[in-house]
C-alpha cells in the first residue's frame, strides 16, 4: 500500500492512504543503516510504501519504501551537530511566521531559513504575525523589513489571528497546496492555524514573559487536511536554524540579490568578502543591498550557527 506520512513521533508514523484510511506504521530497521545521516529518515509529507499486518487483533503497518522527495526542509540537528533533521518534505510553499518583540525574530534567522528554501526551490512567504499587538515603532520595523524582503522578491503579509487581518488572503494562497508553517516557538503558528481552520483546535500557550520566548506547544510536525481543499503542516518551534550541505562558493547563489550581481564580479568564484572589484560589495557601499542581509551571509559563510561576532563590525 502507498500513503502520505501525516505525523512522525520518532518511532511511529501516521500514514494516510489515497482512500483516506489511516494506519499507525513503524519502519524496518534497515532504513537506519542506509547511510542516512538524518535523525529522522522519514519525515511528514513523505510518500511511503508499507505492508499491513495484524497482531493480537491490532492492525498496523510496516514501511518498506520511501518514494523520491520533490523537496524538503532540512536543518542541523539540535543535539547532534554531524546529523541533520528533516522538518518536512514535498512542500508547495512555506509560511515563515515573524514577530517583532513577542518573541523577537532576528533577521539572521530569517535569512538562514530563506537560504535553505531558496536552495530547494520552495516558495516562501513572510508572514508578519500579531500585528494587533504592535506600537507605532514596531509597525515601522515591520514596514522596513517588508521593504527589504519585497525588494528581493519575497511576498510579505501582515496578519493577526485575533482580529482576522488578512486571514482570507492566507487561505487563498493555501488553496490546492501543501503549506508548511514555521517559525520560533511563540510566534503564533498554532493560533494562526486555528484562525484559518477553527475545527482543528490546536493547543496554544502564552509567551513566557520572563524570557520573552515561546513555549513549545507543537511537539512533532503534523499535517492536517483543511476544509477548503488545502493541507497544512504545523511544525515545532525552531530556536535556531543551522544551514547544511552547502559549499561556501554556492551560498551567495541563494541570496537572490547577490546572485543577480554575480556576473559583474571580477572573479567567477568571488565570495564577496575580500576580493577586489566585487559587485556585491560595491552595491553594499551604495546601500543597494541590505546590511543585515550581508551580515547574515558572512555569518553563514563562517559557519557560525549561533551569532555573528558583532564586535568585528565596530573596528
C-alpha positions in Angstrom: 0.0 0.0 0.0 1.0 3.6 -0.5 0.3 6.6 1.7 1.5 10.0 2.9 3.1 10.5 6.3 0.9 12.9 8.3 2.7 12.6 11.7 6.0 11.4 13.0 6.8 10.8 16.6 10.2 9.4 16.1 9.3 5.7 16.3 5.7 5.6 14.9 4.3 7.3 11.8 0.7 8.1 11.0 0.2 7.3 7.3 -2.9 8.1 5.3 -3.8 6.3 2.0 -5.5 7.9 -1.0 -8.7 6.3 0.2 -8.4 8.2 3.5 -7.6 5.1 5.6 -5.2 5.9 8.4 -2.6 3.4 9.7 0.0 3.6 12.5 3.2 2.5 11.0 6.8 1.7 12.0 9.8 1.3 9.8 12.1 -1.6 9.2 15.5 -1.3 10.9 17.4 -1.3 7.6 16.4 2.4 7.0 18.8 3.3 9.7 21.6 1.5 8.0 21.4 3.1 4.6 23.8 5.9 5.2 21.0 8.4 6.0 22.6 11.0 8.3 19.3 12.5 9.3 18.0 11.9 12.8 14.6 11.1 11.1 14.9 9.0 8.0 11.1 9.5 7.4 9.5 13.0 7.6 6.0 14.4 7.5 5.0 14.7 3.8 6.9 11.7 2.7 5.1 9.3 0.3 5.8 5.8 1.6 5.1 2.2 0.7 4.0 -0.1 3.5 2.7 -3.5 4.3 -0.3 -4.1 6.7 0.0 -6.6 9.5 -2.4 -7.7 12.3 -1.1 -9.0 15.6 -3.4 -9.6 18.6 -6.3 -8.0 16.7 -4.3 -4.8 16.3 -3.6 -3.7 12.7 -0.5 -1.7 12.0 1.8 -1.0 9.0 5.5 -1.6 8.3 7.1 1.0 6.0 9.4 -0.6 3.5 9.9 2.2 0.8 10.3 5.9 0.8 9.4 7.5 -2.6 11.7 10.2 -4.0 11.1 13.6 -2.5 10.3 16.6 -4.6 11.9 18.8 -2.0 12.4 19.1 1.8 13.3 21.5 4.5 16.4 20.4 6.5 18.5 21.9 9.3 21.3 20.8 11.6 20.2 18.6 14.4 20.0 20.4 17.7 21.9 17.8 19.7 23.9 16.0 17.1 25.9 18.5 15.1 27.0 16.0 12.4 23.5 15.0 11.7 20.6 16.7 10.1 16.9 16.9 10.8 14.3 16.9 8.0 11.4 19.1 9.1 9.0 18.2 6.3 9.0 17.1 2.7 7.1 17.5 -0.6 6.0 21.1 0.3 4.4 23.5 -2.2 5.2 26.6 0.0 6.3 27.7 3.4 4.8 30.5 5.5 7.6 31.8 7.8 6.0 33.5 10.8 7.8 36.5 12.1 7.1 38.6 15.2 8.9 41.8 16.2 9.1 41.6 20.0 7.0 38.7 21.4 9.2 36.9 20.8 11.7 38.7 18.6 12.6 37.1 15.2 16.1 38.1 14.2 17.0 38.8 10.5 19.8 36.2 10.8 17.2 33.5 11.5 15.0 34.7 8.6 17.9 34.7 6.2 19.1 31.3 7.2 15.7 29.9 6.6 15.4 31.6 3.3 18.7 30.3 2.1 17.5 26.8 2.7 14.2 27.2 1.0 15.9 29.0 -1.9 18.3 26.1 -2.3 15.5 23.6 -2.6 13.3 25.8 -4.7 10.5 26.1 -2.2 8.3 29.3 -2.4 8.5 31.2 1.0 6.0 33.8 2.1 7.0 36.0 5.1 4.1 36.4 7.5 4.3 39.2 10.0 2.1 38.0 12.8 0.5 39.6 15.8 0.0 43.0 14.1 -2.7 43.8 16.6 -0.2 43.9 19.4 2.3 46.4 18.0 3.0 50.0 18.9 3.9 52.5 16.2 7.7 51.8 16.3 7.0 48.1 15.9 4.9 48.7 12.9 7.6 50.9 11.4 10.0 48.0 11.9 7.6 45.6 10.1 7.4 48.1 7.2 11.2 48.3 7.0 11.6 44.5 6.9 8.9 44.2 4.3 10.7 46.7 2.1 14.0 44.7 2.5 12.5 41.4 1.5 10.0 42.6 -1.1 12.8 44.3 -2.9 14.5 40.9 -3.5 11.3 39.1 -4.5 9.7 37.7 -1.3 6.0 38.1 -0.7 5.1 39.6 2.7 1.8 39.6 4.5 0.7 41.3 7.7 -1.7 39.1 9.8 -3.5 38.9 13.1 -5.2 35.7 14.3 -7.1 37.9 16.9 -8.6 40.5 14.5 -8.6 38.2 11.4 -6.4 40.6 9.5 -5.6 39.1 6.1 -6.6 35.5 7.1 -8.7 35.2 3.9 -5.6 36.2 1.9 -3.6 33.4 3.5 -6.4 30.9 2.8 -6.4 32.0 -0.9 -2.7 31.3 -1.1 -3.1 27.9 0.5 -5.8 26.7 -1.8 -4.9 23.4 -3.5 -1.4 23.4 -1.9 0.5 21.7 0.9 1.8 24.6 3.1 4.2 24.4 6.0 4.0 26.9 8.8 7.4 27.6 10.5 9.0 30.0 13.0 10.2 30.4 16.5 8.2 29.0 19.4 5.6 31.6 20.5 5.2 33.4 17.1 1.6 32.1 17.0 1.7 29.3 14.5 -0.9 27.1 16.2 -3.1 30.2 17.0 -3.0 31.2 13.4 -3.8 27.7 12.2 -6.8 27.7 14.5 -7.9 31.1 13.0 -7.6 29.5 9.5 -9.4 26.3 10.5 -11.2 26.6 13.9 -12.2 23.0 13.9 -8.6 21.8 14.4 -8.5 23.5 17.8 -4.7 23.1 18.2 -3.2 23.7 21.6 -1.7 27.0 22.3 0.3 28.6 25.2 1.2 32.0 26.3 4.6 33.6 25.9 7.0 33.2 28.8 7.3 36.8 30.0 10.5 36.1 31.9 12.5 35.3 28.8 10.1 36.6 26.0 10.3 33.2 24.4 7.6 30.9 23.3 6.7 27.6 25.0 6.6 24.6 22.8 3.1 23.6 22.1 3.6 21.5 18.9 5.9 18.6 19.9 6.0 16.9 16.5 5.4 18.1 12.9 1.9 17.1 11.8 -0.1 17.5 8.6 -3.8 18.4 8.5 -6.4 18.3 5.8 -8.3 21.5 5.8 -11.9 22.1 4.8 -11.1 24.3 1.8 -9.0 21.8 -0.2 -5.6 22.5 1.3 -3.1 20.8 3.5 -1.1 22.4 6.3 2.0 21.2 8.1 2.3 22.6 11.6 5.9 22.3 13.0 7.5 22.6 16.4 9.0 26.0 17.1 12.6 26.4 15.8 15.0 28.0 18.1 18.0 28.1 15.7 18.4 27.2 12.1 21.7 25.6 11.0 22.4 25.6 7.3 23.7 22.3 6.0 25.2 20.7 2.9 26.3 23.9 1.2 29.7 24.8 -0.2 31.0 28.3 0.5 31.0 29.1 -3.2 27.3 28.4 -3.6 25.9 30.2 -0.5 25.8 33.5 -2.3 23.7 32.0 -5.1 20.8 31.6 -2.6 20.8 35.3 -1.8 18.8 36.5 -4.9 20.3 40.0 -4.8 23.8 38.6 -4.7 23.1 36.1 -7.5 21.8 38.9 -9.7 25.2 40.7 -9.4 27.4 37.6 -9.6 28.4 38.0 -13.3 29.6 41.6 -12.6 32.2 40.4 -10.1 35.8 40.3 -11.4 36.3 36.7 -10.3 33.9 33.9 -11.1 34.5 32.3 -7.7 34.1 35.6 -5.8 33.0 35.1 -2.2 32.1 38.8 -1.8 34.4 39.2 1.2 37.9 40.5 0.4 38.1 40.1 -3.4 38.7 43.3 -5.5 36.1 44.6 -7.9 33.3 42.8 -6.2 29.9 43.9 -7.5 28.1 42.8 -4.3 30.4 44.8 -2.0 30.1 47.8 -4.3 26.3 47.5 -4.1 26.5 47.3 -0.3 28.6 50.5 -0.3 25.8 52.2 -2.4 23.1 50.9 0.1 21.6 48.9 -2.7 22.0 45.7 -0.6 20.7 45.4 2.9 23.5 45.5 5.6 21.6 42.9 7.6 21.4 40.5 4.6 25.2 40.8 4.0 25.9 40.3 7.7 23.8 37.1 7.6 25.7 36.0 4.6 29.0 36.4 6.3 27.7 34.5 9.4 26.6 31.6 7.2 29.9 31.7 5.3 31.9 31.5 8.5 29.8 28.5 9.7 28.7 30.4 12.8 25.4 28.9 13.7 24.6 31.0 16.7 25.6 34.6 16.1 27.9 36.8 14.2 30.7 38.4 16.2 29.3 41.9 16.1 32.4 43.5 17.6 34.3 42.9 14.4 31.9 45.3 12.7 32.9 48.0 15.2 36.6 48.1 14.1 
